[in-house]
Each structure stands twice: as C-alpha cells, then as structure tokens.
Amino acid sequence: MKDDRWKNLNVSKLPDELAYRVYVFTRNFPKEERYGITSQLRRAALSIPTNIVEGYSRKGDRELSRFLSISLGSMAETKYLLHFCLKLEYLSEKDYREINEGYEALGKMLWRFYEKLK
C-alpha cells in the first residue's frame, strides 16, 4: 500500500526522531508556555515529518516537492524557536547543540531530496 511506503524513506526517519525529541524536551518547559512557545514549537517540529508523509502519499514528484518545500519552511521555524528557547533558558546549551545538529543534518538531507525532484 502506497500510504505506508514513507516508513521506508530514509528522509522520514530523522524528522520523526527529532519531532519526538522536541516533544520530550518541551515536557519540562514552564506551564505558562503550554499554549505559547511549547505549542508553537511542537506544531512546527511535527509539521516536518507530517508534510513529508503527506507529500509522499500524493501523486507525482511535483506534489512531493511542494510538501518538501513546506517541510523546509517548518524546519526553519523549528530551528528559530529552538534558538529562542535557548535564549529563554528553557533548553541547556548541550541539548540545544545536540538537537540543532540534528536539524542541520536534516536540512541538508531534505534540500538534496528536494533538489533531486526538481
């Protein structure tokens, strides 16, 4: 079934893991941020793998390319929000560096995949 083939994509594994890590990190954010930066960061991080999955389930490379573009935008948003969380001291330097390195690697991977489709 085509809808499950995304599970075999290398490009879907890292964003899934990173979104999970964002959810874990944000469990410790201040309660007053529940509907603020916590929610925004979680939605942005989860948007990356969900757009890859949705794009992959559509017909053709053009649709996939469009959804990859959305994923790239969500990734930029996620990276900014993580940086902002570091400034607010919601994340430690170590945790920030670790997850940011993951998003740097993901950005390169997604961009190569996106360029390949064009």
KAURLIN-V548168 format. One record per residue. RES is the residue in three letters. NEAR is the number of other ideal C-beta (glycine too) atoms within 10 Angstrom. D_CENTER is the distance of its C-alpha to the mean C-alpha in Angstrom with 2 decimals. Layout:
# KAURLIN-V548168
res:RES near:NEAR d_center:D_CENTER
res:RES near:NEAR d_center:D_CENTER
This chain:
# KAURLIN-V548168
res:MET near:5 d_center:24.81
res:LYS near:9 d_center:22.29
res:ASP near:9 d_center:19.85
res:ASP near:9 d_center:19.33
res:ARG near:12 d_center:19.10
res:TRP near:18 d_center:15.32
res:LYS near:11 d_center:15.78
res:ASN near:9 d_center:17.60
res:LEU near:12 d_center:15.10
res:ASN near:8 d_center:14.06
res:VAL near:18 d_center:11.03
res:SER near:17 d_center:9.79
res:LYS near:15 d_center:10.63
res:LEU near:17 d_center:8.51
res:PRO near:27 d_center:4.99
res:ASP near:17 d_center:7.38
res:GLU near:13 d_center:8.92
res:LEU near:21 d_center:6.42
res:ALA near:19 d_center:5.75
res:TYR near:13 d_center:9.49
res:ARG near:15 d_center:10.24
res:VAL near:24 d_center:8.98
res:TYR near:14 d_center:11.25
res:VAL near:11 d_center:13.91
res:PHE near:22 d_center:14.00
res:THR near:19 d_center:14.31
res:ARG near:7 d_center:17.21
res:ASN near:10 d_center:19.33
res:PHE near:19 d_center:18.67
res:PRO near:11 d_center:21.87
res:LYS near:7 d_center:22.87
res:GLU near:9 d_center:23.56
res:GLU near:16 d_center:19.88
res:ARG near:11 d_center:19.14
res:TYR near:9 d_center:19.08
res:GLY near:11 d_center:18.04
res:ILE near:18 d_center:15.27
res:THR near:23 d_center:14.34
res:SER near:13 d_center:13.84
res:GLN near:15 d_center:12.12
res:LEU near:24 d_center:9.52
res:ARG near:18 d_center:9.02
res:ARG near:15 d_center:8.99
res:ALA near:21 d_center:6.53
res:ALA near:28 d_center:3.87
res:LEU near:19 d_center:5.68
res:SER near:20 d_center:6.15
res:ILE near:28 d_center:3.83
res:PRO near:23 d_center:6.02
res:THR near:18 d_center:8.70
res:ASN near:22 d_center:9.34
res:ILE near:23 d_center:9.70
res:VAL near:20 d_center:12.01
res:GLU near:17 d_center:13.80
res:GLY near:22 d_center:14.38
res:TYR near:20 d_center:15.65
res:SER near:16 d_center:17.97
res:ARG near:13 d_center:19.52
res:LYS near:8 d_center:22.51
res:GLY near:10 d_center:22.39
res:ASP near:13 d_center:20.43
res:ARG near:11 d_center:20.70
res:GLU near:15 d_center:18.70
res:LEU near:20 d_center:16.03
res:SER near:16 d_center:15.99
res:ARG near:17 d_center:15.66
res:PHE near:19 d_center:12.59
res:LEU near:25 d_center:10.99
res:SER near:15 d_center:12.09
res:ILE near:16 d_center:10.41
res:SER near:26 d_center:6.97
res:LEU near:18 d_center:8.14
res:GLY near:14 d_center:9.29
res:SER near:20 d_center:6.40
res:MET near:23 d_center:4.95
res:ALA near:13 d_center:8.60
res:GLU near:17 d_center:8.90
res:THR near:27 d_center:6.62
res:LYS near:18 d_center:8.69
res:TYR near:12 d_center:11.72
res:LEU near:19 d_center:11.52
res:LEU near:21 d_center:11.32
res:HIS near:13 d_center:14.24
res:PHE near:14 d_center:16.02
res:CYS near:22 d_center:15.78
res:LEU near:17 d_center:17.37
res:LYS near:9 d_center:20.07
res:LEU near:12 d_center:20.75
res:GLU near:8 d_center:21.05
res:TYR near:20 d_center:18.72
res:LEU near:22 d_center:17.16
res:SER near:11 d_center:19.49
res:GLU near:9 d_center:19.55
res:LYS near:8 d_center:19.08
res:ASP near:17 d_center:15.99
res:TYR near:17 d_center:14.49
res:ARG near:12 d_center:15.56
res:GLU near:13 d_center:14.31
res:ILE near:22 d_center:10.66
res:ASN near:16 d_center:10.88
res:GLU near:10 d_center:12.48
res:GLY near:16 d_center:9.73
res:TYR near:21 d_center:7.39
res:GLU near:12 d_center:10.72
res:ALA near:12 d_center:11.33
res:LEU near:23 d_center:8.21
res:GLY near:15 d_center:9.22
res:LYS near:10 d_center:12.66
res:MET near:15 d_center:12.04
res:LEU near:21 d_center:10.38
res:TRP near:13 d_center:13.13
res:ARG near:10 d_center:15.79
res:PHE near:18 d_center:14.97
res:TYR near:18 d_center:14.99
res:GLU near:10 d_center:18.24
res:LYS near:10 d_center:19.75
res:LEU near:15 d_center:19.65
res:LYS near:8 d_center:21.37
